[in-house]
């Protein structure tokens, strides 16, 4: 008996020693993350430099060289407009381009790129009506005709300019953009769409290779994870799609996939950028391995802030397209750098040039490139405010004019809050030769303020070019002071301290009233803890509507009343801080993507009476564990609990609960895999048991815990097998049986428990 115990003790000590070394080895392998010291390239628009003289060109090119940029991409050589006219930026002899010549933007940029030793990719034409349907014969025919025009433009550009600028005219830019279409979400859709892309790209690549095989092609698609039903938001399907597409398309060594990071356009954000960049990286690597090529991967960091749809239309003549702050821009470059071969941006000259934008952007970014530091002093907020009633757009409206904001770099944004809620913002204009200013604007009009009856508290804060935010300053406007007569240049500061708002949960929420009850439709993104009331306006709250809490990044907890029957599609999608939420006893359905990508969510109790869990309802809930599905649940949709990496087991109580594809037990890592030691607890004769058998999942009732060699007996052979496995000297026949503590990983704790089980049996 002592000899057996001694053996166990020795084995444990060896395992502890080996496992104890692992953190040290891991720590030594990690190298400190260095800051970005240069950019590789930028896109540039021809309309931006249409009126530049030689002096301006020289100044702008020197700015680019200060960042390390040695490559530019000018895509707008010839754009087909929505009315089928064209805007052409070089003298063309092609029949379909004649009569649409604007000016020669191509010769000019080639000249200055040659002067400053900058390589240039030239586009091959863009049809703004291009048919993105690559799955039907009609779509394929339309795109085939489009590619013929692209090839004709490319041939003409090559013939006209390559001999004059043999080193400067460096590559071809495939201008058409592509987003993560819903075709990616199915194997059949992926096959059809990638076949279409293969046909589309092959025509262009073959033509470019015929002209000059040494000139690379660059392509810049984008993602839209906030896609509202028209885009796939699944990183796993995205990687599988691009792996298949890049394997089919005959890209050559040195060609580059240079995706937009989509954080400026609003399709992506910093929190998800690494995940999607990694998906691109894996797809490129997998396709390169299959095809034996060396396709490169770049990133195209968007430097702009694209407003929402309403502001995009420039209501009241205000341009809301702003510039990403230096801290944001630098952070995204740092996130993507480990995964990519080149760092591009859109577009440095437009958004960061000191001759075109607020000068502090370029100054602060060049400083960051030099020493890795970003200035952190917050600006001073506006402190003096003038109110006026103005007549505009057929009515009388309240105008605010303010001053006092200062910074040791530059102020790049003014946020305007109304009654405790972010209401609007102002950005600097752009000196693009057409409109705008080179400093932040300081006048704003509230077109929704009733000057005869309304009162409102306005709070203003300044944000500098480095992303530092000032304190808020407040001012209350009433019908009595809508014309306060203040001179903002000479009068004393009249704004007060920020207001402390004690808002109720209902004040954060928006809702609609129906005959059947209240539907919660929206939530203020600043909400942290929400307690949804049982009734609103005398009616019960019955539905959490589509996208109601989408991307509420600060939200940590929600209480749902026991009147709610449906948590609708995408209701809590991308709530990346959400930790706690109750499932009401009245709940009937959790619809598709309801809690998709809630990585902090845990401690969920599904109520009796729940009938449906739809596809990907909890996909990507990384901390979710201990789920018990009630017998009332008739359906668990495909991928419902996909990539729930902390969920090592699930209990399904019903005998007839139906399962979709990979609904439980699966994770993704450049392919779909069963989670290690995943266990399904379900009745032996149930549909769930059949799902377990079909997918190779361990059924709890069939596992003899500790029986690592799967011979039906727990004995010393099992602990020898587990010991050998822990020492890397062998495999276990049944790893699920070794996970005695049910944490998903056989480890030293399980080893000790198995030792105790066997010793106790003597």
N, C-alpha and C positions, 0 to 999 in steps of 0.2 A: 504493500500500500504506500509506503514511504517512497519507494522507487518510482511509482506512477506519479505521485504528487511532485517529486523532484523533476521528472520529465516535463510535466506541465509548467512548472515554475521556470525551467530553463527556456522552454519554448516561448513563454510569455515575455521573459526578459529580452530574448533575441528580437521578438517582434516590436517590443517597446523601443528598443535601441534603434531599430531600423526606422520605425515610424517617427521617432524623436528627431532623427536627422532631417526629415523631409522639410520642415519649415525653414531650417537653416539653408538647405540646398536651394529651395525656392527663392528665398530672400537674396541669395548671392546671384541667382540667375537674372533677377530683375534689375534693369539699368534705369537710372533716373530719366524721366521724360525731359528732353531739352526743348527749348522754345523754337519756333520757326525763325530761320534767319534770312530767308528770301522766298519770293514767289518765283514760279516758272513762267507764268503767262497770264494773259487777260484777253477777254473779248473786247471789241471796240466797234462802235456803230458809226456808219458813214455820215449820217445826218448830224452827228455831234461835231464833227470836224469840218463841216461844209464851208464855213467862213473863216477858217484859220489861215493866218498869214505865216510867213516863214518864221517869224519871231515866236509866235504861239506854238508852232510845231516843235521848234527847238526846245522850248520850255517844257512842253508836255512830254517829249521823249526823254528828257533828262529826269523828269519825275519818275517815269517808268523804270529807268535804269537804277534809280536810287533804291528801288524795291528788289532788284535782281531780275526783273522780268526780261526774258530774252526771246519770248514768243508772243505773237499777237494772232488773234483769230478775227477776221472780218468776213462775216457771213452774208451780209446784205448786198451781194453783187447784182442781183436781179430778183425782185420780189413780185410775185403775181398777187394782185389785190382781189378782194372779194367780188368786185364787179368785173373780173377777168381782164382788167387792164394791168399793166406792169409798171414798176418803178425801177429803172435801170441805172446802175452807177458806174458804167463804163461804156465806151462807144462800141456798140454791137452792130454786126451786119446780119444777124439772124433775123429771118423774116418775122417770127412771132414777137420779137423785141423791138422792131423798128417803130419809131414814133413815140417811144416811151423813155427816151434818154433824159436823165435828170442832170447829172454832171459826172465828171470822171473822178470818182473817189478811189479807184483801184490804183491808177498810176501814182497818185499823190502818196498814198500810204506805202506803196512799194519803194518809192524814192526815199522817204524818211526812215523806213525800216532798214534799207540798205546803208544809209548814212550812219545809223546807230547800231549796226550789227544785230538786228532783231529779225528773227525768222517769222514768216507770215503764212498762215493757213488762209486760203481763199475759199469761200463758199461756192456752191454749185447751183444756186437758185432756190427759191422757196415759194411754194404754192400755198397761200394762206387757206385755201379751200381743200388742201390735200385730203384724199379719201383714206381715213385711218382704218377702214374696213379691209382687212387682209384675209378674210375667211370666206368670201364669196367670189364667184367668177367676175361679177361686175366690179367689185373693189380691186381685184387683181389686175383687171384690164386698165382701170383708171390709173392705178399706180404705175403700171408698165409704161403708159403714155407719159406720165410725170417724170419717170426716170429717163426716158428718151430726151426730154427737154433738159434735164439736169446734165446729161452727158454732152449734149450739144453746147451748153454754156461752158462746161469744164474744158471741152476741146478748144473752144474759142479763146478762153482765158489762157490756156497753156500755150497755144499758138502765138498769142499776142504778147505775152509777158515773160514766159520762162526764159527765152533767149536773152532778154534784157536784164533779168534779175535771176540768174541761175542758182545762186545760193540763198537769196532772200525769199523767193517764191518757193516755200518749203514743202507745203502739203495741201491736201484737199479737205474741206470741211463739209460733211454731210449735214445739211442745215435742218432738215426735218426733225422735229422732236417727237419723242414717244414716251407715254406715261405707263404706269403699272395697271394696265387694263384688266377688267374682270375676266377676260379670256384666260388669264394666268391661273385662275382658281380651279380649273379642271384640267385633267390630262388631255382630254379631247380638244378643248379650247387652246391649250398650249401648243399642241401638235399643229393645229390649223394656223394659228397666228405665227408661229415660228417658221412654218413652211412658207407663209406669205412674206415674212421678213427675208428669208433666204432668197426668194425670187427677186425681191425688191433690191436688196443689197448686192446680189451677185452681178446684176447688170451694171451697177455703178463701179464696183470693185474691179471687174474685168476691164472696164473702159479706162479707169485710172491706171491699172497695171499696164495696159497697152501703151498709154501715153508715157508713163515714167514709173517703173516699178520701184524706184528708190524714194518716191514721194509718198509719205504716209497719209492715211485717212483718219480723221478724228470725228467722232460721233458723240453727241451730248444729250442723252435722254434725261428724264426726271422721274421723281416719285411723288405720289400724293396720298399719304396715309390718312389724310382727312378728306377722303374722296367722295363721301355722300353717295355711295352706291354705284358709281361708275368706275371706280378704281379698286383694285385688289389692295387690301391692307395687310396681307399675310406675307411676312418676310420669308417663310419657308417656300411658299408657292413662287414667290418672286425669284428666289435663288434657283429653284428648279427650272423656271421659265428661261432665265438668262443663261443658265448652263446649257440648256437645249438650243437656244437661239444662237449663242456664240459658237457652239459646236457645229451648227449647220452653216452659218454664214462664213464664207471663205476669207476671213480677215487674214492679213499677212503679218509677218514679223515687223514690229515697229508701229503698226496701226494702234489707235488708242480709243478705248471707251472712256469718255470723260464726263460722267454724269453730273448734272446739276445737283447740289445738295438740297435744293428745294426749300431751304429754311427762310429765304427771302420771299419767295412766292407764296409761302404759307402752307405748302403741302407737306412739310416736314418740320421738325424742330430739333434743337440741340439734344434733347433727352433721347431721341430715337436715331440720331444720325449715325452713331457707331454701328448699331445693329444693321442698318440698311447698307452702309458702306461695306461692312464685313460680308454681307450677302453678295454684293457686286464682286468683291475680292475672291470669294470662294467660287463664284460662277466663272470668273476669268481663269482662275487657276485650274479648275476642273476641265474647262474646255481646252485650255492650252495643253494639258496633259493628254487629253484624248486626241487632239489634232496635231500635236507635236509642233505647235507654233508659239510665238512669244507676243501675244496681244498685250498691250500695256493698259494699265488702269490709272486714270487721273481723277481729280475732283474739280468741279466747277463751283466754287463757293459764291453764292449769291450775296452781293453787298447791299442790296436794296431791301426796303420794307414795302411789300405790296399790300395795299389796304384791302378791306373787305369789299364786297360787290357794290354796296351803296356808295362808299367813299371812292371806289375806283372810277365811278361815273363823274367825279368831281362836282358834287352838289355845291351850288352857290359859287362856282368858279374856283374852289379851293383844290389845290393839288396835294394829295395826301401821300404820294409816293416818297418815302424817306430813305435814309441811309442807315445801314447797320453800324452799330457802334464798334469801336476798335476791340473792346473786350470780347464781344460776340464773334466778330470776324476771326480774331486770333484763336479763340477757343475752338471754333469749327475747323480751322486749319490744323490745330493740334490733335483733334479727335481723328481726322481722316488721314493725317500724315503717315501713321504706321501701316496703313493699308494700301497706299497709292504710290504710283511712280512719279507723279507730277502734281503740282498745286497750281490750278488755274482759278480765275475769278471772273465774275461778271458784275460790273465792269469797272476797272480801276479808274480809268480816266473820267468816266461819268460821275462816279460817286465819291472818289477820294482825292482827285486832283485838286491842289490848292487854287488852281485857276478856274475851277469849275464848281467847286463845292466849298463848304466851310473849311478854311485852311487847317484847322486843328486836326482833322481826320488824318491827313497825310503826315503831318508832323508827329502825331502820337504813334502812328503805325510804324514809321521809320525808326522811331525810338525803341519800339517794341522789338523790331527786327534786330536792332543793335544789341540790346541788353536783356531782352526777355521781360522787361518790366512795363506795366501799364499804370499810368498815373491814377491815383485813387482818391484824390481830394474832391469832395462833392461841390457842386456849384452853389452859388447863392440863388435863392428863389426870387421870382418877382415880388416886389414889396409895395409898389404903388399902382393903384388901379383907377382908371377913369371909366365912368359909365355914361353912355349917350343913347338917346333914341334916334334911330336913323330910319329913313324911308327907303325901302328896297324890296324888290320882287313883289310889288303890289301891296305892301303892308308896312306897319311900324314895328321895328325890332330892336332888341337890346344889343348894343355894341360894347365890348370890353376892350380897353387899350391899357397895356401894362408896361412897366419898366422895372429895372433893378436887378435883373438876372445877370450874373457875372460868373466867370470861371477862369482858371489859370490855363486852360486849353481853349475850348470854345463850347458854347451851349449849342446842342444839336437837336433839341426836342423840348417842347412845352406840353405837359399833360394837363388837361382841364377836367376837373371833377365837379359834378353837380349833385348836391345833396348826398354826398358820400359815395358816389359811384363814378368810375371813370367814364367820361361822357364824350370827350373828343380830344384831339391833339393837333399840334401845329409843328410842321417841319420846316427846315430852311428850303428856300427855292434853289434852283440850279442855274448857273450862268451858262446856259447851253446855246446862247446866241439867239434865243427866241423869247423866253420869259424867265421870271424868277429873280431871286435875290441870293446873295452869298452869306446871309446870316439868318438866324431864326426869326420868324415873323412874330409880331407883338400885338396884332389886332385880331379879334375874333367876334363873331356875331352869333347870338343864340336866336335862331329863327323859331324856336318853340316856346319862347318866354312870352307870356301875355303881359304886356307892360301895364295894363289896367288892373290886373287882379293877382298876378303871381308874385311869390317871393321865392328866393332860392339862395342857397349858400354855395358859392363857387370857391374851389380850392385850386391853386396853381402850383405846379412843381416843375423844376428845370432838370433836364438830363444832359450831361455833357457828352462830348464825342467819345469818351472812354467808357460810357455807360454808368457813370456815377450819378446818383439821384439826390437832388436837394431835399430839404424839408419842404413841407407844404405851407403855403400861406393862404389865408381865407378872407372872404369878403361876402357879406350878406347884401343882396339886392332886393329891395321892396318897391312897390309902386311909388313910394315917396322919394326914393333916391336914384331913379333910373337916369337922371341927369345930375351927376354929383359935382360937375364943374371943376374937377381936379385937373391940375396941370402936371402931367407925369414927369416933366423935365425939371420942374422947380419946386413943387409942393413936397411936403414931408410924406414919408411912407404912411399909408393908411390901411394896410392889410394886417390882419391878426394872425394868431397862431393857428395851426391845423386843428380841426374839430375832431373830438373823440366821438365816434358814432357808435352807439349801442344798438346795432341793428338786430331785429328779430330774424329768424330763419325765413319767414315769409317775405321779408323785404329783399332777400337775396333771390327769390324765386319769381318766375313768370309762369302763368298758367292760362288755360282756356276753360270756359264753363260750357258743359254740354248737358243734354237732358239726363244722361246717365250719371253725371258727376263731374269732378274736376280732373283735368289732365295737366300734370306738371310738364311744362314745355321747355324751360330754360333755367339756368342758374348763373348768377354772377361768378365769374372765374376767381374772384377774391374770396369766395366762401371757404371756410375751413371746417366748421361743424354745422350740420344741417339737421334740424328736427322738423320733419314735414308734418303739418297739423292734420288732424283727422278730418276736419271740415274746413272749407273755405267758402265764404258767402252762403253759408247754410247748407252746402252740398258736400257729400263725402268725396275724398280724394281716392280715385279708383285706378288711375293709370300714370305710370312714369313714362312719358312719351319718348319718341325717337330722339336720340341725341340730346336729351334734356340736360345731362351733366357732362357731356363730351368734353374731354381735355381740361377739366377743372383740376389743374395741377396742384392746387393747395388743399384740396378737399381731403380730409382725413377720416371723417366719420359721418354717417347718415343714418337717421332713424326713420323707417317707413311705417306708416300707421297700418293697423290691421283692417283696413278698408281697401287696400290696393290689391287688385287681382292680376295685373299685368305689368311686368317690367319689360318695356318694349325694346326694339332693336337699337343697338348702339347706345343704350341709355347712359351707361357709365364708361363707355369706351375711352381708353387713354387717361383714366383717372389714376395717375401714377403714384399718388400719395395716399390713396384710399386704403385704410387699414381695417375699419370695422363698419359693417352694415348688417342689419337684421333682415331676415326674410319673413315677411308678415304671414300670419296664419291663414290669411285669406288668399294667398298667392296661388294662382292657377298656372301661369306661364312665365318662364324666363326666356325671352326671345333671343334670336341670333345676335351674337357679339355683345350681349348686354353688359358683360363685365370683361370684355376683351382687353388685354393689356392693363390689368390692374395688379402690378407686381407685388404690392405690399399687402394685398387683401388676404385675410386669414379668418379662421374661427367662424365659418359659415354653417348654419344649421338649416337644412332644407325642410320645410314644413310638410306635415301630412296634408294631403289634398293637392299638392303640386302635381300637375299632370304632364307638363312638357318642359324639357330643357333643350333648346334649339342649338343649331350648329355654332361652334366656337363661342358658346356663351361664357365660358370661363377660361378660354385659351390664353395662355401667357400669364396666368395668375401664379407667379413663381413661388409664393409662400403658402399657397392654399394646401391644406392637408385635412385628414380626418373627416372626409365627406361621407355621409350616409344618405343614399337616395331612397326616398320612401316608396312603399309598395304602390302608392297611387300613381307614380310616374310611369307613363306609358312609352315615352320616347326620350332617348338621350341622343341628340343630333350628332352628326359627324364632327370630329375634332372638338367636341364640347369641352373636354378637359385636357386638351392638347398642350404640351409644353408646361404642364403643372409639375415642375421638377421636384417639389417638396412632397408631392402626393405619392406615397409609396404603396398605398392600398386604398381601395374604395369599397364601400359596402352597398350592394344593390339588393334591396329587400324583396322586390317584386319578382314573381315568376315569369311574367310575360313582358317585362320592359324591353323594348326594341332598341337596338344599337345602330348608329351610323358608322361610317368608315372612320377608323382610328379615333373613336369617340373617347376612349379612356386608355391609359397605359402607354401612350406614345410621346416621344420627344424628338426634336430635330437637331441634327448636327451634320450638315452637308449630306443629308439623307434622313429618312424616317426610320427610327429605331424604337424597339420596345425599351421602356425604362428598366434599368437593372433591378432585379428583385421585386418587381411590381406584383402585387397580390390582389386578386379579386375575391371578395367575400360575398357569395351569393348561393342560393339554394342549388343543390346538385342537379335537379331536373329542370332548371330554369333556362330561359333564353340566354341569360347572362353566362351560364356555364358553357353553353354552346359558343358564345362569343369568345370566351376564354380559350376554349380548345382550338378554335379556328385561328386565333392570333398567337398561340403559344404562351398564354398568360397562366401563371400559377393560380390555381383555385385553392383558397384557404383550406377547405375541407379535405383536400387531398395532400396537404403538406404535413409531414411529420417533422416538427421543428427540431433541428439539430442533426437530421439525417442527411449530412452533406454528401455522402456517397450514394444516396438514393437506393439503399438496399433494404429499406423497411425496418431497420434497427438502428437505434442511437447507441453507439458504443465507441470504444477507443479509436477505431478506424476513422470515425468521423472527425475527431479532433486532430488526428494525424493529417488527414486530408486538408483540413482547414489551416493547420499550421504550415503545411507545404505551400498552400495557396498564398498565405500571408508573406511567406519568404520568397515568393516568386518562383517556386520550384515545381508547380503543378497547378491543375485546375480542379474545381469542385464540380461534381456531377449535378448537384442541385444547389446553386447559390441562394435561392429563395429560402431554403431550409436553414441556412446559416445566419440569416438576418433575424435573430431571435428577438432583438429589441425593436424591430419593425421601424427602423429609421432609414431604410432603403439601401444601406451599405453594410455589408459584412465587415466588421472591424474588431479591434482589440476588445471592445466591450462585449460583443457577441462571443468572442473566443473565451472570455472569462466566464460568461454565463453558461456556455456549453461545457466547460470544465466543471463548473459547479453541478450541472445536471448529471454528468457522468459520475463524478465523485460521490454525489448524494445517493446514487443508485447502488453503490457497493454495500 
